Amino acid sequence: MVNEPLRTRRAAMAVLRIVNGAKHRTSRDQFMSSSNPLMAKSSGATDAVQSALRTLEAGGSGIAAIATALHGALGSAFAQAVDLIRNAKGRVIITGLGKSGHVARKIAATLASTGTPAFFVHAAEASHGDLGMITTEDVIVAVSWSGEQPEMKNLVNYSARFAIPMIAVTSNAESSLGSAARIVLELPKAREACPHNLAPTTSSLMQAAIGDALAIALLESRGFTALEFAKFHPGGKLGAMLKHTRDLMHTGDAVPLKPLGTTMSEALVEMSAKGFGCVAIVDARGAIVGIITDGDLRRKMRPDLMTALVDDIMTRNPRVIDRNSLASEALELLNSIKITTLIVTEANKPVGILHLHDLLRAGVA
């Protein structure tokens, strides 16, 4: 028989467990609720990522549609457009309005930087004097998704009056712009990433993509080289990477050199004086035949090292770089063989030395 005080204590403990369980559930439910700032933040982040994925999927579908269309009628028109632009005596005039105008500016910049002289003319400003920028030897590329922008009418008429060939980039070949153009690059119709199918998103990406495709096809057809590319990109990291090794190397007395037959004691003095951690070894004709580095000294340490000849210590046929090579090539070579210094040569004769720090200071690395 359980006495009354014990029964009372047990009942009180049961009530306490129920209350504590309810509190725990309430606390957990509140934490899991979207009203909790932490959960709301997590939910919002997930929604944002899902939105981004939908946008990228829509854009990817648009690019895939262009790739498919290039196997058909679009491919034929694209090839004609490349031939027309490549053979033009003048420049490429890119025009457009709104988002298409912004894309057109980018296309003009890409063409100009890859060897096809081009510039942007605003379709509306063209009616107020900018038509004078366009000559009869030019080619016009008009970018308009609908092909029905009224502000482009005067420019289209100007093209027709002076027989200036025009390429239309549009999704509607039957539009006013498409009907007036000599060549139509008709882009496949695609739904915008915008949930209302209004804001130019997928369409803008597709216009930019066909513009890039034109620029690269023209670059390749002209055999446009990295050295030519360097002429148009002297600034920034890209410009630095397109400098030549001759622009960055140390020359003259700064280059550590010793002939074959030199004792290691003399070579070490030269290495220490020049401060590059190496000394190039040349033959009687002045051609490089070997190099001695700090690493060679450690690997070949011996009691008679100071009296030994460089011929016995040097690494033969060292990796060198030509003075006309790009700085980007030098950086790639240094990284690939994990060294910090390169001897710069001309006709296999040392004319300079290039250190990784020189590339860093120039902004190459």
Phi, psi and omega per residue, in radians:
M1 nan 2.131 -3.121
V2 -1.420 2.240 -3.136
N3 -1.265 2.865 -3.000
E4 -1.158 -0.786 -3.141
P5 -1.037 -0.691 3.134
L6 -1.146 -0.747 3.119
R7 -1.052 -0.708 -3.124
T8 -1.127 -0.762 -3.141
R9 -1.092 -0.729 -3.141
R10 -1.113 -0.717 3.127
A11 -1.104 -0.720 3.138
A12 -1.112 -0.720 3.128
M13 -1.128 -0.671 3.114
A14 -1.104 -0.754 3.122
V15 -1.093 -0.717 3.140
L16 -1.091 -0.719 3.121
R17 -1.116 -0.687 3.130
I18 -1.112 -0.789 -3.125
V19 -1.105 -0.789 3.134
N20 -1.112 -0.656 3.094
G21 -1.122 -0.704 3.122
A22 -1.126 -0.722 3.122
K23 -1.093 -0.739 -3.137
H24 -1.067 -0.776 3.140
R25 -1.136 -0.706 3.137
T26 -1.104 -0.767 3.135
S27 -1.076 -0.758 3.140
R28 -1.141 -0.765 -3.130
D29 -1.098 -0.681 3.118
Q30 -1.142 -0.675 3.133
F31 -1.143 -0.709 -3.112
M32 -1.343 -0.285 -3.089
S33 -1.173 2.577 3.107
S34 -1.177 -0.249 3.099
S35 -1.324 -0.304 3.071
N36 -1.225 2.237 -3.083
P37 -0.981 -0.657 -3.130
L38 -1.159 -0.786 -3.137
M39 -1.218 -0.641 3.125
A40 -1.097 -0.707 3.118
K41 -1.102 -0.765 -3.141
S42 -1.112 -0.746 3.139
S43 -1.128 -0.720 3.134
G44 -1.125 -0.701 3.123
A45 -1.111 -0.714 3.113
T46 -1.106 -0.752 3.116
D47 -1.068 -0.723 -3.127
A48 -1.119 -0.733 3.131
V49 -1.138 -0.734 3.118
Q50 -1.103 -0.666 3.090
S51 -1.105 -0.763 3.133
A52 -1.085 -0.718 3.140
L53 -1.126 -0.686 3.099
R54 -1.116 -0.704 3.133
T55 -1.121 -0.795 3.141
L56 -1.151 -0.630 3.104
E57 -1.133 -0.716 3.112
A58 -1.117 -0.764 3.120
G59 -1.109 -0.744 3.119
G60 -1.085 -0.650 3.109
S61 -1.127 -0.665 3.110
G62 -1.117 -0.771 3.123
I63 -1.125 -0.713 3.123
A64 -1.096 -0.634 3.132
A65 -1.145 -0.655 3.092
I66 -1.133 -0.774 3.142
A67 -1.021 -0.718 3.109
T68 -1.144 -0.767 -3.103
A69 -1.137 -0.504 3.140
L70 -1.160 -0.322 3.057
H71 -1.377 -0.125 -3.122
G72 -2.091 -2.311 -3.053
A73 -1.096 -0.642 -3.142
L74 -1.075 -0.622 3.140
G75 -1.091 -0.746 3.119
S76 -1.107 -0.799 3.130
A77 -1.129 -0.664 -3.138
F78 -1.091 -0.782 3.127
A79 -1.084 -0.695 3.103
Q80 -1.121 -0.707 3.140
A81 -1.104 -0.746 3.124
V82 -1.079 -0.784 3.119
D83 -1.088 -0.748 -3.114
L84 -1.089 -0.817 -3.117
I85 -1.188 -0.751 -3.098
R86 -1.098 -0.612 -3.081
N87 -1.599 -0.033 -3.136
A88 -1.196 2.459 3.118
K89 -1.411 -0.435 -3.115
G90 -1.728 -2.536 -3.085
R91 -1.913 3.042 3.073
V92 -1.746 2.163 3.116
I93 -1.778 2.018 3.133
I94 -1.773 2.295 -3.101
T95 -2.374 2.729 3.125
G96 3.076 3.059 -3.139
L97 -2.365 2.726 3.088
G98 1.051 -2.464 3.139
K99 -1.091 -0.622 3.092
S100 -1.099 -0.578 3.098
G101 -1.156 -0.729 3.109
H102 -1.102 -0.724 3.106
V103 -1.136 -0.692 -3.137
A104 -1.072 -0.678 3.083
R105 -1.052 -0.739 -3.138
K106 -1.139 -0.722 3.135
I107 -1.082 -0.757 3.132
A108 -1.065 -0.751 -3.138
A109 -1.123 -0.712 -3.140
T110 -1.167 -0.753 3.100
L111 -1.052 -0.833 -3.089
A112 -1.078 -0.645 -3.089
S113 -1.387 -0.168 -3.115
T114 -2.041 0.410 2.977
G115 1.707 0.072 3.095
T116 -1.975 1.809 -3.110
P117 -0.955 2.148 -3.059
A118 -2.698 2.664 2.984
F119 -2.662 2.854 -3.063
F120 -1.668 2.385 3.003
V121 -2.147 2.125 3.123
H122 -1.178 2.252 -3.043
A123 -1.044 -0.648 3.139
A124 -1.304 -0.725 3.132
E125 -1.158 -0.421 3.131
A126 -1.002 -0.601 -3.122
S127 -1.293 -0.135 -3.094
H128 -2.081 0.645 3.021
G129 2.023 -0.379 -3.076
D130 -1.301 -0.136 3.030
L131 -1.085 -0.403 3.117
G132 -1.167 -0.234 3.080
M133 -1.329 -0.280 -3.008
I134 -1.763 2.232 3.125
T135 -1.873 2.962 -3.112
T136 -1.267 -0.183 3.127
E137 -1.664 -0.003 -3.111
D138 -1.525 2.987 3.002
V139 -2.164 2.332 3.137
I140 -1.758 2.305 2.993
V141 -2.021 1.931 -3.087
A142 -1.782 2.168 -3.073
V143 -1.898 2.048 3.116
S144 -2.733 2.099 -3.089
W145 -1.096 -0.783 -3.119
S146 -1.460 -0.521 -3.077
G147 1.328 0.239 -3.066
E148 -2.229 0.605 3.127
Q149 -1.426 2.037 -3.081
P150 -1.103 -0.496 -3.132
E151 -1.139 -0.287 -3.096
M152 -1.559 -0.078 -3.025
K153 -1.041 -0.828 -3.096
N154 -1.116 -0.640 3.118
L155 -1.186 -0.685 3.096
V156 -1.107 -0.756 3.123
N157 -1.121 -0.674 3.125
Y158 -1.100 -0.718 3.108
S159 -1.060 -0.764 -3.131
A160 -1.191 -0.704 -3.068
R161 -1.118 -0.702 -3.073
F162 -1.838 0.279 3.072
A163 0.933 0.731 3.074
I164 -1.551 2.041 -3.073
P165 -1.063 2.427 -3.108
M166 -2.226 2.361 3.060
I167 -1.910 2.187 3.127
A168 -1.741 2.296 3.011
V169 -1.930 1.804 -3.003
T170 -2.627 2.897 3.079
S171 -1.693 0.023 -3.083
N172 -2.370 1.702 -3.123
A173 -1.135 -0.379 -3.123
E174 -1.560 0.015 -3.139
S175 -1.216 3.018 3.110
S176 -1.029 -0.757 3.140
L177 -1.176 -0.794 -3.131
G178 -1.087 -0.663 -3.124
S179 -1.206 -0.497 -3.090
A180 -1.534 -0.268 -3.028
A181 -1.437 2.642 3.055
R182 -1.303 -0.695 3.129
I183 -2.258 2.368 3.125
V184 -2.047 2.110 2.990
L185 -1.660 1.580 -3.066
E186 -1.461 1.966 3.136
L187 -1.452 2.492 3.134
P188 -1.071 2.472 3.080
K189 -1.199 2.414 -3.098
A190 -2.528 2.593 3.111
R191 -1.314 2.406 3.096
E192 -1.186 2.689 3.074
A193 -1.199 -0.432 3.076
C194 -0.986 2.263 -3.093
P195 -1.063 -0.374 3.109
H196 -1.617 0.000 -3.117
N197 1.024 0.657 -3.083
L198 -2.077 -0.972 -3.061
A199 -1.133 2.183 3.120
P200 -1.058 1.925 -3.133
T201 -2.307 -1.251 3.090
T202 -1.046 -0.737 -3.112
S203 -1.099 -0.721 3.134
S204 -1.117 -0.714 3.116
L205 -1.098 -0.700 3.137
M206 -1.168 -0.686 3.092
Q207 -1.106 -0.775 3.125
A208 -1.100 -0.657 -3.109
A209 -1.152 -0.763 3.141
I210 -1.200 -0.536 3.059
G211 -1.149 -0.767 3.079
D212 -1.080 -0.707 3.141
A213 -1.083 -0.712 3.092
L214 -1.091 -0.825 -3.090
A215 -1.065 -0.773 -3.098
I216 -1.266 -0.634 3.090
A217 -1.104 -0.683 3.104
L218 -1.208 -0.721 3.102
L219 -1.001 -0.849 -3.097
E220 -1.196 -0.647 -3.114
S221 -1.197 -0.450 3.125
R222 -1.591 -0.149 -3.076
G223 1.177 0.639 -3.107
F224 -1.158 2.149 -3.026
T225 -1.731 2.944 3.095
A226 -1.108 -0.571 3.126
L227 -1.177 -0.670 3.073
E228 -1.189 -0.653 3.103
F229 -1.033 -0.643 -3.112
A230 -1.091 -0.521 -3.133
K231 -1.072 -0.557 -3.065
F232 -1.705 -0.009 -3.085
H233 -2.318 1.039 -3.101
P234 -1.336 -0.236 -3.056
G235 -1.830 2.873 3.044
G236 1.219 -2.982 -3.112
K237 -1.096 -0.696 -3.141
L238 -1.080 -0.760 3.113
G239 -1.097 -0.687 3.127
A240 -1.104 -0.748 -3.127
M241 -1.142 -0.419 -3.106
L242 -1.666 0.099 2.987
K243 -1.243 2.856 3.096
H244 -1.683 2.774 3.111
T245 -1.068 -0.557 3.139
R246 -1.115 -0.399 3.133
D247 -1.380 -0.348 -3.015
L248 -2.018 -0.263 -3.006
M249 -1.303 2.767 2.976
H250 -1.547 2.454 -3.052
T251 -2.229 3.127 3.039
G252 1.102 -2.327 -3.066
D253 -1.213 -0.225 3.140
A254 -1.255 -0.321 -3.081
V255 -1.436 2.139 3.136
P256 -1.330 1.991 -3.079
L257 -2.374 2.495 3.010
K258 -2.578 2.553 3.136
P259 -1.454 2.865 3.016
L260 -0.998 2.564 3.135
G261 1.592 -0.070 3.111
T262 -1.301 2.506 3.068
T263 -1.325 2.716 -3.124
M264 -1.132 -0.522 3.108
S265 -1.091 -0.720 3.100
E266 -1.198 -0.695 -3.141
A267 -1.105 -0.676 3.135
L268 -1.163 -0.646 3.071
V269 -1.074 -0.775 3.119
E270 -1.112 -0.768 -3.139
M271 -1.065 -0.771 -3.107
S272 -1.218 -0.679 -3.097
A273 -1.166 -0.661 -3.069
K274 -1.486 -0.399 2.985
G275 1.293 0.376 3.121
F276 -1.820 -0.032 3.125
G277 1.303 0.343 3.125
C278 -2.805 2.904 3.020
V279 -2.528 2.279 3.130
A280 -1.487 2.474 3.139
I281 -1.913 2.247 -3.090
V282 -2.092 2.740 3.097
D283 -1.575 -2.988 -3.076
A284 -1.126 -0.428 3.129
R285 -1.518 -0.094 -3.138
G286 1.567 0.095 3.119
A287 -1.452 2.503 -3.133
I288 -1.286 2.294 -3.134
V289 -2.154 -0.209 -3.130
G290 -2.968 3.065 3.092
I291 -2.589 2.562 3.057
I292 -2.104 2.222 -3.111
T293 -2.095 3.002 3.048
D294 -0.963 -0.660 -3.139
G295 -1.124 -0.658 3.107
D296 -1.099 -0.671 3.134
L297 -1.093 -0.738 -3.137
R298 -1.197 -0.707 -3.089
R299 -1.251 -0.520 -3.034
K300 -2.007 0.468 3.099
M301 -1.068 2.284 3.122
R302 -2.756 2.857 -3.053
P303 -1.017 -0.624 -3.079
D304 -1.716 0.409 -3.049
L305 -1.009 -0.720 -3.062
M306 -1.160 -0.492 -3.131
T307 -1.669 -0.135 3.133
A308 -1.208 2.750 3.086
L309 -1.528 2.634 3.132
V310 -1.061 -0.478 -3.124
D311 -0.992 -0.554 -3.061
D312 -1.577 -0.303 -3.050
I313 -1.823 -0.514 -2.999
M314 -1.153 2.735 2.970
T315 -1.582 2.103 -3.076
R316 -1.398 2.738 3.122
N317 0.867 1.029 -3.099
P318 -1.221 2.779 3.067
R319 -1.301 2.212 3.140
V320 -2.256 3.050 3.099
I321 -2.405 2.491 -3.119
D322 -1.268 2.579 -3.102
R323 -1.117 -0.376 -3.129
N324 -1.630 0.039 3.115
S325 -1.274 2.718 3.109
L326 -1.313 2.632 3.096
A327 -1.053 -0.585 3.122
S328 -1.117 -0.593 3.088
E329 -1.193 -0.684 3.105
A330 -1.083 -0.757 3.128
L331 -1.095 -0.733 3.135
E332 -1.113 -0.679 3.139
L333 -1.190 -0.766 3.114
L334 -1.036 -0.763 -3.132
N335 -1.199 -0.660 -3.052
S336 -1.213 -0.603 -3.121
I337 -1.883 0.137 3.004
K338 0.964 0.929 3.032
I339 -2.203 3.021 -3.085
T340 -2.058 -0.132 -3.056
T341 -2.400 2.475 3.092
L342 -2.278 2.385 2.983
I343 -1.418 2.289 -3.136
V344 -1.712 2.287 -3.038
T345 -2.166 2.832 2.951
E346 -2.435 2.123 -3.051
A347 0.942 0.692 3.091
N348 1.175 0.256 3.077
K349 -1.923 2.309 -3.120
P350 -1.090 2.226 3.094
V351 -2.164 -0.099 -3.120
G352 -3.032 3.069 3.083
I353 -2.446 2.435 -3.065
L354 -2.187 2.214 3.129
H355 -1.875 2.666 3.104
L356 -0.958 -0.625 3.139
H357 -1.110 -0.524 3.083
D358 -1.135 -0.676 3.108
L359 -1.211 -0.649 3.117
L360 -1.135 -0.775 -3.133
R361 -1.131 -0.562 -3.134
A362 -1.398 -0.149 -3.139
G363 1.505 0.238 3.140
V364 -1.292 -0.753 -3.091
A365 -1.733 nan nan
